[in-house]
Amino acid sequence: MWPFAPLYPSMGLGVAVVSYNGDAYFGLTADPAVVPDVEAFTQNLRDASADCAALARTS
């Protein structure tokens, strides 16, 4: 799965999410002039996803 969010001239970050067969896939497209730290955003997204998955397992 390769979710893709196109960037238009007025956008700095595109986030696409696809759910398939019980999994969620994220795709990020960033303009480095607007979002120079997309790697940090990606790590925060991974951390938040892991936290949500852990909470779902305890429910």
Chimera marker file (.cmm) of the C-alpha trace (Angstrom):
<marker_set name="trace">
<marker id="1" x="0.000" y="0.000" z="0.000" r="1" g="1" b="0" radius="0.5"/>
<marker id="2" x="1.309" y="3.410" z="-0.963" r="1" g="1" b="0" radius="0.5"/>
<marker id="3" x="-1.142" y="6.153" z="0.039" r="1" g="1" b="0" radius="0.5"/>
<marker id="4" x="-0.385" y="9.388" z="-1.759" r="1" g="1" b="0" radius="0.5"/>
<marker id="5" x="-1.590" y="12.915" z="-1.067" r="1" g="1" b="0" radius="0.5"/>
<marker id="6" x="-0.772" y="15.397" z="-3.835" r="1" g="1" b="0" radius="0.5"/>
<marker id="7" x="0.432" y="18.836" z="-2.830" r="1" g="1" b="0" radius="0.5"/>
<marker id="8" x="-1.201" y="21.854" z="-4.362" r="1" g="1" b="0" radius="0.5"/>
<marker id="9" x="0.593" y="25.237" z="-4.452" r="1" g="1" b="0" radius="0.5"/>
<marker id="10" x="-1.067" y="26.458" z="-1.243" r="1" g="1" b="0" radius="0.5"/>
<marker id="11" x="-0.321" y="23.281" z="0.746" r="1" g="1" b="0" radius="0.5"/>
<marker id="12" x="2.687" y="22.459" z="2.912" r="1" g="1" b="0" radius="0.5"/>
<marker id="13" x="1.766" y="18.942" z="4.042" r="1" g="1" b="0" radius="0.5"/>
<marker id="14" x="-0.474" y="16.248" z="2.629" r="1" g="1" b="0" radius="0.5"/>
<marker id="15" x="-1.499" y="13.233" z="4.693" r="1" g="1" b="0" radius="0.5"/>
<marker id="16" x="-3.171" y="10.209" z="3.138" r="1" g="1" b="0" radius="0.5"/>
<marker id="17" x="-4.493" y="7.243" z="5.115" r="1" g="1" b="0" radius="0.5"/>
<marker id="18" x="-5.614" y="3.938" z="3.659" r="1" g="1" b="0" radius="0.5"/>
<marker id="19" x="-7.083" y="1.120" z="5.704" r="1" g="1" b="0" radius="0.5"/>
<marker id="20" x="-6.869" y="-2.385" z="4.263" r="1" g="1" b="0" radius="0.5"/>
<marker id="21" x="-7.382" y="-5.782" z="5.814" r="1" g="1" b="0" radius="0.5"/>
<marker id="22" x="-7.098" y="-4.525" z="9.401" r="1" g="1" b="0" radius="0.5"/>
<marker id="23" x="-4.027" y="-2.360" z="8.848" r="1" g="1" b="0" radius="0.5"/>
<marker id="24" x="-3.673" y="1.394" z="8.370" r="1" g="1" b="0" radius="0.5"/>
<marker id="25" x="-1.142" y="2.874" z="5.970" r="1" g="1" b="0" radius="0.5"/>
<marker id="26" x="-0.032" y="6.502" z="6.043" r="1" g="1" b="0" radius="0.5"/>
<marker id="27" x="1.514" y="8.503" z="3.246" r="1" g="1" b="0" radius="0.5"/>
<marker id="28" x="3.066" y="11.933" z="3.776" r="1" g="1" b="0" radius="0.5"/>
<marker id="29" x="3.988" y="14.467" z="1.123" r="1" g="1" b="0" radius="0.5"/>
<marker id="30" x="5.689" y="17.638" z="2.324" r="1" g="1" b="0" radius="0.5"/>
<marker id="31" x="7.062" y="20.852" z="0.901" r="1" g="1" b="0" radius="0.5"/>
<marker id="32" x="10.428" y="21.157" z="2.697" r="1" g="1" b="0" radius="0.5"/>
<marker id="33" x="10.252" y="24.940" z="2.513" r="1" g="1" b="0" radius="0.5"/>
<marker id="34" x="7.087" y="24.851" z="4.630" r="1" g="1" b="0" radius="0.5"/>
<marker id="35" x="7.616" y="21.660" z="6.674" r="1" g="1" b="0" radius="0.5"/>
<marker id="36" x="11.389" y="21.203" z="7.071" r="1" g="1" b="0" radius="0.5"/>
<marker id="37" x="10.997" y="18.639" z="9.869" r="1" g="1" b="0" radius="0.5"/>
<marker id="38" x="8.643" y="16.107" z="8.256" r="1" g="1" b="0" radius="0.5"/>
<marker id="39" x="10.772" y="13.315" z="9.757" r="1" g="1" b="0" radius="0.5"/>
<marker id="40" x="9.899" y="14.554" z="13.259" r="1" g="1" b="0" radius="0.5"/>
<marker id="41" x="6.210" y="14.692" z="12.292" r="1" g="1" b="0" radius="0.5"/>
<marker id="42" x="6.492" y="11.145" z="10.953" r="1" g="1" b="0" radius="0.5"/>
<marker id="43" x="8.012" y="9.921" z="14.219" r="1" g="1" b="0" radius="0.5"/>
<marker id="44" x="5.261" y="11.626" z="16.214" r="1" g="1" b="0" radius="0.5"/>
<marker id="45" x="2.674" y="9.929" z="13.992" r="1" g="1" b="0" radius="0.5"/>
<marker id="46" x="4.319" y="6.535" z="14.563" r="1" g="1" b="0" radius="0.5"/>
<marker id="47" x="4.395" y="7.118" z="18.325" r="1" g="1" b="0" radius="0.5"/>
<marker id="48" x="0.737" y="8.177" z="18.409" r="1" g="1" b="0" radius="0.5"/>
<marker id="49" x="-0.272" y="5.172" z="16.289" r="1" g="1" b="0" radius="0.5"/>
<marker id="50" x="1.567" y="2.820" z="18.647" r="1" g="1" b="0" radius="0.5"/>
<marker id="51" x="-0.150" y="4.434" z="21.645" r="1" g="1" b="0" radius="0.5"/>
<marker id="52" x="-3.570" y="4.017" z="20.004" r="1" g="1" b="0" radius="0.5"/>
<marker id="53" x="-2.859" y="0.381" z="19.134" r="1" g="1" b="0" radius="0.5"/>
<marker id="54" x="-1.770" y="-0.313" z="22.723" r="1" g="1" b="0" radius="0.5"/>
<marker id="55" x="-4.961" y="1.252" z="24.053" r="1" g="1" b="0" radius="0.5"/>
<marker id="56" x="-7.073" y="-0.784" z="21.636" r="1" g="1" b="0" radius="0.5"/>
<marker id="57" x="-5.409" y="-4.001" z="22.799" r="1" g="1" b="0" radius="0.5"/>
<marker id="58" x="-6.304" y="-3.265" z="26.446" r="1" g="1" b="0" radius="0.5"/>
<marker id="59" x="-9.973" y="-2.589" z="25.725" r="1" g="1" b="0" radius="0.5"/>
<link id1="1" id2="2" r="1" g="1" b="0" radius="0.2"/>
<link id1="2" id2="3" r="1" g="1" b="0" radius="0.2"/>
<link id1="3" id2="4" r="1" g="1" b="0" radius="0.2"/>
<link id1="4" id2="5" r="1" g="1" b="0" radius="0.2"/>
<link id1="5" id2="6" r="1" g="1" b="0" radius="0.2"/>
<link id1="6" id2="7" r="1" g="1" b="0" radius="0.2"/>
<link id1="7" id2="8" r="1" g="1" b="0" radius="0.2"/>
<link id1="8" id2="9" r="1" g="1" b="0" radius="0.2"/>
<link id1="9" id2="10" r="1" g="1" b="0" radius="0.2"/>
<link id1="10" id2="11" r="1" g="1" b="0" radius="0.2"/>
<link id1="11" id2="12" r="1" g="1" b="0" radius="0.2"/>
<link id1="12" id2="13" r="1" g="1" b="0" radius="0.2"/>
<link id1="13" id2="14" r="1" g="1" b="0" radius="0.2"/>
<link id1="14" id2="15" r="1" g="1" b="0" radius="0.2"/>
<link id1="15" id2="16" r="1" g="1" b="0" radius="0.2"/>
<link id1="16" id2="17" r="1" g="1" b="0" radius="0.2"/>
<link id1="17" id2="18" r="1" g="1" b="0" radius="0.2"/>
<link id1="18" id2="19" r="1" g="1" b="0" radius="0.2"/>
<link id1="19" id2="20" r="1" g="1" b="0" radius="0.2"/>
<link id1="20" id2="21" r="1" g="1" b="0" radius="0.2"/>
<link id1="21" id2="22" r="1" g="1" b="0" radius="0.2"/>
<link id1="22" id2="23" r="1" g="1" b="0" radius="0.2"/>
<link id1="23" id2="24" r="1" g="1" b="0" radius="0.2"/>
<link id1="24" id2="25" r="1" g="1" b="0" radius="0.2"/>
<link id1="25" id2="26" r="1" g="1" b="0" radius="0.2"/>
<link id1="26" id2="27" r="1" g="1" b="0" radius="0.2"/>
<link id1="27" id2="28" r="1" g="1" b="0" radius="0.2"/>
<link id1="28" id2="29" r="1" g="1" b="0" radius="0.2"/>
<link id1="29" id2="30" r="1" g="1" b="0" radius="0.2"/>
<link id1="30" id2="31" r="1" g="1" b="0" radius="0.2"/>
<link id1="31" id2="32" r="1" g="1" b="0" radius="0.2"/>
<link id1="32" id2="33" r="1" g="1" b="0" radius="0.2"/>
<link id1="33" id2="34" r="1" g="1" b="0" radius="0.2"/>
<link id1="34" id2="35" r="1" g="1" b="0" radius="0.2"/>
<link id1="35" id2="36" r="1" g="1" b="0" radius="0.2"/>
<link id1="36" id2="37" r="1" g="1" b="0" radius="0.2"/>
<link id1="37" id2="38" r="1" g="1" b="0" radius="0.2"/>
<link id1="38" id2="39" r="1" g="1" b="0" radius="0.2"/>
<link id1="39" id2="40" r="1" g="1" b="0" radius="0.2"/>
<link id1="40" id2="41" r="1" g="1" b="0" radius="0.2"/>
<link id1="41" id2="42" r="1" g="1" b="0" radius="0.2"/>
<link id1="42" id2="43" r="1" g="1" b="0" radius="0.2"/>
<link id1="43" id2="44" r="1" g="1" b="0" radius="0.2"/>
<link id1="44" id2="45" r="1" g="1" b="0" radius="0.2"/>
<link id1="45" id2="46" r="1" g="1" b="0" radius="0.2"/>
<link id1="46" id2="47" r="1" g="1" b="0" radius="0.2"/>
<link id1="47" id2="48" r="1" g="1" b="0" radius="0.2"/>
<link id1="48" id2="49" r="1" g="1" b="0" radius="0.2"/>
<link id1="49" id2="50" r="1" g="1" b="0" radius="0.2"/>
<link id1="50" id2="51" r="1" g="1" b="0" radius="0.2"/>
<link id1="51" id2="52" r="1" g="1" b="0" radius="0.2"/>
<link id1="52" id2="53" r="1" g="1" b="0" radius="0.2"/>
<link id1="53" id2="54" r="1" g="1" b="0" radius="0.2"/>
<link id1="54" id2="55" r="1" g="1" b="0" radius="0.2"/>
<link id1="55" id2="56" r="1" g="1" b="0" radius="0.2"/>
<link id1="56" id2="57" r="1" g="1" b="0" radius="0.2"/>
<link id1="57" id2="58" r="1" g="1" b="0" radius="0.2"/>
<link id1="58" id2="59" r="1" g="1" b="0" radius="0.2"/>
</marker_set>
